[in-house]
Amino acid sequence: MWIQFAILLVLSFGAKTILKHETAIPRPYTYELQRLNLIPSPENFYQLNKSEQENVVKKASAYISQWRIRSWEGETNYSFPSGHTIFAAICILFWGGFLLRTRHYLLAGGLVAWAVGVGISRLWLGMHFPSDVMGSILSAAVLYLFIPEWRVDSEK
């Protein structure tokens, strides 16, 4: 089971990296930086070097909560898809399915609550658009379909 899970994680990381590079969709917070007149356009933000990006985000701290600023400082790549949400969706599909098959309904419910919290937090922090979160869930589901399921006998 751990090998299956590791394969899913590697595939999801690879898919996320390729999709971010290919789609090059600016993060929602770059539109806020534009609204604050700190950059001319969201696309301009990605033409800055890392140091310049950090300086722009630091300037926004006079107007934006520290919770959001800390997230913005750490993630200056593109928006689509959400890596956090792909990870949470993989966990739901893989471990949630396992927990349901083994009748651990409370743990499965807790896992779902955690994953929903991850998705909502990505939106609230201004890191992703709803389409990024939904695209991540869909990407995780497609990847999950490509990995054969090796069931473990839960009655041992």
Secondary structure as a PSIPRED ss2 file (coil, helix, strand):
# PSIPRED VFORMAT (PSIPRED V4.0)

   1 M C   1.000  0.000  0.000
   2 W H   0.000  1.000  0.000
   3 I H   0.000  1.000  0.000
   4 Q H   0.000  1.000  0.000
   5 F H   0.000  1.000  0.000
   6 A H   0.000  1.000  0.000
   7 I H   0.000  1.000  0.000
   8 L H   0.000  1.000  0.000
   9 L H   0.000  1.000  0.000
  10 V H   0.000  1.000  0.000
  11 L H   0.000  1.000  0.000
  12 S H   0.000  1.000  0.000
  13 F H   0.000  1.000  0.000
  14 G H   0.000  1.000  0.000
  15 A H   0.000  1.000  0.000
  16 K H   0.000  1.000  0.000
  17 T H   0.000  1.000  0.000
  18 I H   0.000  1.000  0.000
  19 L H   0.000  1.000  0.000
  20 K H   0.000  1.000  0.000
  21 H H   0.000  1.000  0.000
  22 E H   0.000  1.000  0.000
  23 T H   0.000  1.000  0.000
  24 A C   1.000  0.000  0.000
  25 I C   1.000  0.000  0.000
  26 P C   1.000  0.000  0.000
  27 R C   1.000  0.000  0.000
  28 P H   0.000  1.000  0.000
  29 Y H   0.000  1.000  0.000
  30 T H   0.000  1.000  0.000
  31 Y H   0.000  1.000  0.000
  32 E H   0.000  1.000  0.000
  33 L H   0.000  1.000  0.000
  34 Q H   0.000  1.000  0.000
  35 R H   0.000  1.000  0.000
  36 L C   1.000  0.000  0.000
  37 N C   1.000  0.000  0.000
  38 L C   1.000  0.000  0.000
  39 I C   1.000  0.000  0.000
  40 P C   1.000  0.000  0.000
  41 S C   1.000  0.000  0.000
  42 P H   0.000  1.000  0.000
  43 E H   0.000  1.000  0.000
  44 N H   0.000  1.000  0.000
  45 F H   0.000  1.000  0.000
  46 Y C   1.000  0.000  0.000
  47 Q C   1.000  0.000  0.000
  48 L C   1.000  0.000  0.000
  49 N C   1.000  0.000  0.000
  50 K H   0.000  1.000  0.000
  51 S H   0.000  1.000  0.000
  52 E H   0.000  1.000  0.000
  53 Q H   0.000  1.000  0.000
  54 E H   0.000  1.000  0.000
  55 N H   0.000  1.000  0.000
  56 V H   0.000  1.000  0.000
  57 V H   0.000  1.000  0.000
  58 K H   0.000  1.000  0.000
  59 K H   0.000  1.000  0.000
  60 A H   0.000  1.000  0.000
  61 S C   1.000  0.000  0.000
  62 A C   1.000  0.000  0.000
  63 Y C   1.000  0.000  0.000
  64 I C   1.000  0.000  0.000
  65 S C   1.000  0.000  0.000
  66 Q H   0.000  1.000  0.000
  67 W H   0.000  1.000  0.000
  68 R H   0.000  1.000  0.000
  69 I H   0.000  1.000  0.000
  70 R H   0.000  1.000  0.000
  71 S H   0.000  1.000  0.000
  72 W H   0.000  1.000  0.000
  73 E H   0.000  1.000  0.000
  74 G H   0.000  1.000  0.000
  75 E C   1.000  0.000  0.000
  76 T C   1.000  0.000  0.000
  77 N C   1.000  0.000  0.000
  78 Y C   1.000  0.000  0.000
  79 S C   1.000  0.000  0.000
  80 F C   1.000  0.000  0.000
  81 P C   1.000  0.000  0.000
  82 S C   1.000  0.000  0.000
  83 G H   0.000  1.000  0.000
  84 H H   0.000  1.000  0.000
  85 T H   0.000  1.000  0.000
  86 I H   0.000  1.000  0.000
  87 F H   0.000  1.000  0.000
  88 A H   0.000  1.000  0.000
  89 A H   0.000  1.000  0.000
  90 I H   0.000  1.000  0.000
  91 C H   0.000  1.000  0.000
  92 I H   0.000  1.000  0.000
  93 L H   0.000  1.000  0.000
  94 F H   0.000  1.000  0.000
  95 W H   0.000  1.000  0.000
  96 G H   0.000  1.000  0.000
  97 G H   0.000  1.000  0.000
  98 F H   0.000  1.000  0.000
  99 L H   0.000  1.000  0.000
 100 L H   0.000  1.000  0.000
 101 R H   0.000  1.000  0.000
 102 T C   1.000  0.000  0.000
 103 R C   1.000  0.000  0.000
 104 H C   1.000  0.000  0.000
 105 Y H   0.000  1.000  0.000
 106 L H   0.000  1.000  0.000
 107 L H   0.000  1.000  0.000
 108 A H   0.000  1.000  0.000
 109 G H   0.000  1.000  0.000
 110 G H   0.000  1.000  0.000
 111 L H   0.000  1.000  0.000
 112 V H   0.000  1.000  0.000
 113 A H   0.000  1.000  0.000
 114 W H   0.000  1.000  0.000
 115 A H   0.000  1.000  0.000
 116 V H   0.000  1.000  0.000
 117 G H   0.000  1.000  0.000
 118 V H   0.000  1.000  0.000
 119 G H   0.000  1.000  0.000
 120 I H   0.000  1.000  0.000
 121 S H   0.000  1.000  0.000
 122 R H   0.000  1.000  0.000
 123 L H   0.000  1.000  0.000
 124 W H   0.000  1.000  0.000
 125 L C   1.000  0.000  0.000
 126 G C   1.000  0.000  0.000
 127 M C   1.000  0.000  0.000
 128 H C   1.000  0.000  0.000
 129 F C   1.000  0.000  0.000
 130 P H   0.000  1.000  0.000
 131 S H   0.000  1.000  0.000
 132 D H   0.000  1.000  0.000
 133 V H   0.000  1.000  0.000
 134 M H   0.000  1.000  0.000
 135 G H   0.000  1.000  0.000
 136 S H   0.000  1.000  0.000
 137 I H   0.000  1.000  0.000
 138 L H   0.000  1.000  0.000
 139 S H   0.000  1.000  0.000
 140 A H   0.000  1.000  0.000
 141 A H   0.000  1.000  0.000
 142 V H   0.000  1.000  0.000
 143 L H   0.000  1.000  0.000
 144 Y H   0.000  1.000  0.000
 145 L H   0.000  1.000  0.000
 146 F C   1.000  0.000  0.000
 147 I C   1.000  0.000  0.000
 148 P C   1.000  0.000  0.000
 149 E C   1.000  0.000  0.000
 150 W C   1.000  0.000  0.000
 151 R C   1.000  0.000  0.000
 152 V C   1.000  0.000  0.000
 153 D C   1.000  0.000  0.000
 154 S C   1.000  0.000  0.000
 155 E C   1.000  0.000  0.000
 156 K C   1.000  0.000  0.000
